[in-house]
Amino acid sequence: MKSFLDGTASFLAALATIAICGGPAWFTYKAIEANVAPWWAWFFIVALAGVGVIMTVAFLRKTIGGIAPSRERKRR
């Protein structure tokens, strides 16, 4: 049961990471598209998307393993 709950928490953390990193990246893209933001804002989009992808993959791996988001290994 602990493993299931820890995996669920990791999945929710993955969803939160997508929202936290994906939202600002999307709106920055839209600002560039509307010529409101300068061209170099692409660097921030790439950085946010990169961090978001890395963290989401890490949380999804923890979900599969049944590991809590704040832990390195399973609980005993």
KADA-V147658 format. One record per pair of residues at least 4 apart in sequence whose C-alpha atoms are under 7 Angstrom apart, sorted by sequence separation. I is the first residue (numbers start at 1). GAP is how many residues later the second one is. If there is no record, write none. Layout:
I&GAP  I&GAP
//
This chain:
1&4  2&4  3&4  4&4  5&4  6&4  7&4  8&4  9&4  10&4  11&4  12&4  13&4  14&4  15&4  16&4  17&4  18&4  19&4  21&4  22&4  23&4  24&4  25&4  26&4  27&4  28&4  29&4  30&4  31&4  32&4  37&4  41&4  42&4  43&4  44&4  45&4  46&4  47&4  48&4  49&4  50&4  51&4  52&4  53&4  54&4  55&4  56&4  57&4  58&4  59&4  60&4  61&4  62&4  63&4  67&4  31&5  32&5  62&5  31&6  32&6  62&6  67&6  32&7  62&7  67&7  66&8  59&10  28&17  25&20  25&23  25&24  21&27  22&27  21&28  21&31  18&34  17&35  17&38  18&38  17&39  14&42  14&45  13&46  14&46  11&48  10&49  11&49  10&50  10&52  11&52  10&53  7&55  8&55  7&56  13&56  7&57  10&58  7&59  9&59  10&59  6&60  7&60  9&60  6&61  7&61  4&62  6&62  3&63  3&64
//
